[in-house]
Amino acid sequence: MGARAAVTALAALTRRAVGRARRDDLDAQLAEEMRLHLELLERDERARGLTTAEARDAARRRFGNVTRSREASRDVWSFAALESVLQDVRFGARALRRSPGYTAVVLLTLALGIGANTAVFSVVDAVLMRPLVYADADRLATVYMADSRGLVVGTPSYPEFHDLRAAATMTLGFARGAALTLRGAEGAERVLGAFVSDSFLATLGTKPALGRGFLPAEERAGGPAVVLLSHGLWAGRLGGDPSIVGRMLTLDDVAYTVVGVMPRGYLYPSFAQFWAPLAPRLAADPALDKRDYRADSRVIARLRPGTDSARAAAELRTLAAGLAEAYPATNRDLSATIVPVRQEVVGNIGPSLVMLWAAVGTLLLIACANVASLALVRGTARSHEVAVRAALGAGRWRVVRQFLVEHALLAVAGGALGTALAAAGVRALVAADPTRLPRLNEVTLDGRVLLFAAGVTVAATLLFGLAPALPAARRTLADVLRGGTRAGEARAARRARGALVAAEVALAVMLVAAAGLLARSFQRVLGVPLGFEPARVLTMRVEPPTARYASADAASALYRRIAERVGAIAGVERVAFTNHLPLTGFFITTPVRVDGRTPEDSQATAAIYRTATAGYFEAMGIRVVRGRGLTEADMSPGSMALVVNERFARTHWPGADPVGRRLTVFKQQIQRPDYGAAIDGEVVGVIADLRTQGPEQAAPPEVYVPFAANVWPHAFLVVRARTAPGPLTAAVRRAITDEDAAIPVGFLATGETVVNDVLASRRLDTGLLAVFAGVALALAATGIYGVLAYAVSRRRREIGVRLALGASPAGVVRLVLREAMVVVAAGLALGLLGAAWSARLLRGLLFEVEADDPAVLAGLVAILLLVAALAALVPGRRAARVDPAIALREA
Amino acid sequence: MATDGRTEVPPGTLDMLLLKTLTLGALHGYGLAQHIQRVSQDVLQIEEGSLYPALQRLQLKGWVTSEWGQTPTNRRARYYRLTAAGRRQLGAEVASFERVTQAIGRVLRAV
């Protein structure tokens, strides 16, 4: 029965559509029909004995109203409801065209508001909301080795991974990080990737987008060399070739067969561009044997269904305790902990993004309030037209609908424009990638984002459309034709506008407060002394191919030669080498023995292990606070000189002079045969604390070992320039290639760039919020201006009377401004309350700034008063310039 | 021409009367009006113009079709014809009407 009814309805719809299309034709035919009918009726009447004229009248009387019949017949063949709405649309479009200024302002305001919200939502959606590409990603976590406080000291070593895997209930996989040279047509490039255990891919679970995973035969020692590529490497460097599976790639002069490509967003470890089986590498890699080599690796865990992270962490702690008992030499006091993968991927970008979203939403609310205010005024101006329509029989709903349709047109156009703006903005953001946002490569304007945009558009329409429409419909014909609106009506409209503007001001105050707090935090961060002077520093990582510079002596000699060449360049003040550079995220720790004993406090048992050539501290501008730095003499074998930082000295020798104290550290370069050998040294100097992990993190304890004692295969070259470091880049690179053309160079940056990269995320947040706050203030200013201008024009006569009676222009201006000041004061008060409440949400993002920072509050009030004063300028002047004679004559 | 004694067609029944009349064959608008008036013995008086919107509605619902033809006096006129669906609809409407009429009759007789 249901199908039958549907077919019938469809048939009727088709007939109606056809009839509608042929309506004029049918109309003409109907006219002919009716003509015949009338003739026949006339003939009848004549047969009854009437004259021709009487017969015609009688016939017409019998027929009835011809026009009404024709119109009723015509109306059958139409889509009444639809056509009525279309009529509203046409009418609305015409009305909008007639006021281009209003249309342009509203369109732009809405486009900016909706566009900004859509853009931010697309980022929030991709980074925070969309599920990770790994199967059942909420059960994935990374395992770390930790100290007794639970602080991470490193990632599990391969032997530890084996032991954990054997005993744990969760599935574990191991990845060994590697940097290999990819040789291709366009030259050599270093790519980062991972060699993974046989359980690794299964633990992550995601199937490759192209090709397949590894076969068991490939994950054995002696197996064929195969590799899986990341989406980024495939799409970028290899051109997205669909027939990549089966081709060969040369990595570090070994030919690998590509067996598959992983989907977009599959990035575990986060730096991996390729994955290859670990088993064939086991023999060649000495690190994989060492139980205490806890770097350059990742262990991924998949929790069993039903277990949560707390239980898994407890299990790992138990297992780690077991290892500590079994291997006291390497695992004493070591525990294990897990970090959910989602937390690692998204990092602490969450609060930042949510704050941006809230800010942009607030901006949209302000924009809607502004537009509603404009619409309210416009509605008042069109009340005459509305009354006439009501008189002609339009129902109240029809009138309201007309306004809604007009606003909907504006909103749809604004929404479309805004979405286009958002698309362009997002594309620009992804291309620029100023902060290396996680998952930024997954940001697109897909269905969900478009749905959001549509939803925001609808909400905006209702917000600013309904407000003026309803009062407009209440007006009666009598009210309007009487001239002007009823007094109560006008007061209500004024109050509504005042409330809207007060709301705008309140929201703008909240945004400005947030922007101010962030700006102050950024200022404080900038003021943190980093411990070194980046201004004239140029740095790059020199990566000699291991084939030719395998031994420590060969590498050391190479570095010396490079240092000589670079030192000879004009404009170079100092040259030095170091194993890891601060602020780059590279570091390795060493156990320490102080004064011959291992420290009791378990947190003090390790320190950052740094090696440096003579002159490193001077090159970086690091201050030596006690004793001396490292000299050339310290580079000779048998030297015992060690340098520590203040934090280390405070921890181990509080209140005492560290110079001359004995200290033992252990060689940490895994590729040297003497890895783990003890260095029994003596502290010769103390340097000022360095913010190795960025200005917002306290300085960790550091020990500096002479570079020659533990030569790093790849080292950071540090150059201090006499003036600007940038221009020296080409010369320095040339010096390196002159020495050996086949030496790749990476991480090329000036000191400023390195520092800026660390600050990039905070700078972006602060900048964006400042922009939003600025726009909000501008919108609020136009709102205040609107209210004031209207007040002045409304009270012209009154102003004229007062001036004529002897009031001063200043007094008159004050009178008018008082009205606006009430609104601004109300908005300010509400806004300050709102800012106090929202500051709680900001707490995670603030740095050494309290929510009630007096400087920010004072600045806020000052800015608002300034903006209000500016907005009041023109209306105030206009009020003062009213000519009483003219004003009084206006009836 | 006497207009007293003539009653308006009860609302809602015009469609039914038109469909019934068309069971006799194809008719044009004038013919339909004349037939109803004659058969009802002049009791039912239709405003003849109101036939046409009704006929359009019947066509929309697919109960009636129309085509142009020639009158006996060689004039061009549009003839309306009942469709199968229209026949079915007529049956349904007549049944319903008779049910209602009987019920009303019972109520009136009871008092």
Interface residues (C-beta under 8 A of the other chain):
Chain A: T8 A11 A12 R15 R16 G19 Q29 L30 E32 E33 M34 L36 H37 L40 L41 R48 A58 R62 F63 G64 N65 V66 R68 S69 R70 A72 S73 D75 V76 W77
Chain B: M1 H28 G29 Y30 A33 E47 E48 G49 S50 Y52 P53 L55 Q56 R57 Q59 L60 K61 G62 W68 T71 R75 R76 A77 R78
